[in-house]
């Protein structure tokens, strides 16, 4: 596949220092001066508050000293996409430095929490089917979802646009997880498995014995269309992700890919999946307000596709 991967942004994290990210549970980060973010720079009397959301569905050990970090063992990859990280008295230390908050926060894992992010695009071709250009560059549309996201300690649910993503514990070189995430969240194809399966032949075998051959053929065709589209994925970014909920001991890392849909997938009707409140195509002829630094990923996708880039000139990560 075409590789456009960035793995080590030069700037220090910023959103990970957001003081009021956990305000709803009564937690305020301590302020970390920019010159003291790095763990190798001594900061006397650094003793930030600690928070771990006990409602998070996880099989993780309560105490991080029971976990083997910087390793790929026990079905969980603890190796950072960015670089190896320090472990202090059993506690993994954020690979990019201090955040002003200890604990696991809202994350499932101590240390790096890996997410598979899938950026689906199509060329914006309204009406006549001709591409729309801005400043002599074609305009993309991106597939976004809104879900009812329960933030820490919040009574009412908050909706926001974001890119389809799921947490992953293992590497997925076939990109089956990315493909099934799109099928499940954006097209409500409930048979899509979150784990890599064998191949299309297994689907064909199952449905050949079905009593509804028309429905079976439609499902097989769906599988084929998605399989073909995902053969042409591009790597966008793989590394540390500056997220407002990152802590000293748990942080987000993303492996983001992009796939450009052409017809018939590009014009296929969308259907929101479970726990998704809205799924829609959004034009990138202007900035779309996104969660945290996901706008930076859209900037990368526009650059890769040589499309009009409403985020040009901005450093978002």
C-alpha positions, 0 to 999 in steps of 0.5 A: 500500500502507499505509505504516507505515515508520520510517526513522530510529530515534532511538537509537544502535546497540548490537548493532553494538558487540557486542565478541565477535561475531567472537570465533570468528575471533579478532577482538575489537572495540575498545570505543567509548564511547557519546559517541564513536560519531558520526564527527563526534566526534573520537576520538584513536588510534581504530584498530580491528582489521580483518576480512573473511570471504574465504569469502563468495560475492561479486563485490565489489571487494577494495578499497572505493576501487574502488566508487562509494558513495552511488549506484545504479550498476553493478546495485548500489544503494549508497544507504543507506535511512537517509541519505547516509554519509561516505567516508574515503579510499575507505572507506565509513563506517557511517551510524550511527557507529563499531563498533570493527571495520573491514573487510567482516565477513561481508557481501557488499558494502562500505557498506550491505547491503540485505536484503528481509525478509518477515514472514508472519502469520496469526490464531491460530485453533486447534480451533474456528477462532475467534480467541484473545484476550489482554488483549482483543486477537487473537493472531497467528502468524508464519512463521519459519525455522531454517537451518544458519547457519555463523558466522565461524570456527565448526566446528559449525553453529548454528540459530536462528529468524529471519524469511525474508530475502534480500540484494538489490542492486536495488529491487523495487517489485513485491515479487516477491523477497519473494514468491518467498523465501516460496514457496522457503524455506517451501513448497519451490516450486522454480520460484520465481525470486529475480528479478522475472518478468513475470506469471502469464500467462507461467506459464499459457502455459508450463503450457498446453503441459505434458503434465501438465495437472493438475499445471499447473493446481495450479501456476497456482493456487499462483501465483494464491494467492500473487499475491493475498496479496501485493497487500495487503502493508504496509511495516513498516520500511526503514532501518539495522538494528542487527546484531552483525556490522555493521562500520565499513565494511559494515552491514545495512539492511532493507526489511521488509514484512508480509503476513497470510495467510488461508485457503487459504494460512493452512492450507496445509502448510509444506514447508522449502526448500533449506538450511532446517532447519525452517519453522514458525508461532510464536504471538505470545502470548509473546515468541519468541527471535529473532536480533538485533533481529528481535523489534523487527520483530515488535513493529511488526507487532503494532502495525500489525495491532492484535494482542496485542503481547508486546513492548509497552513495549520499545525493541529498536532 
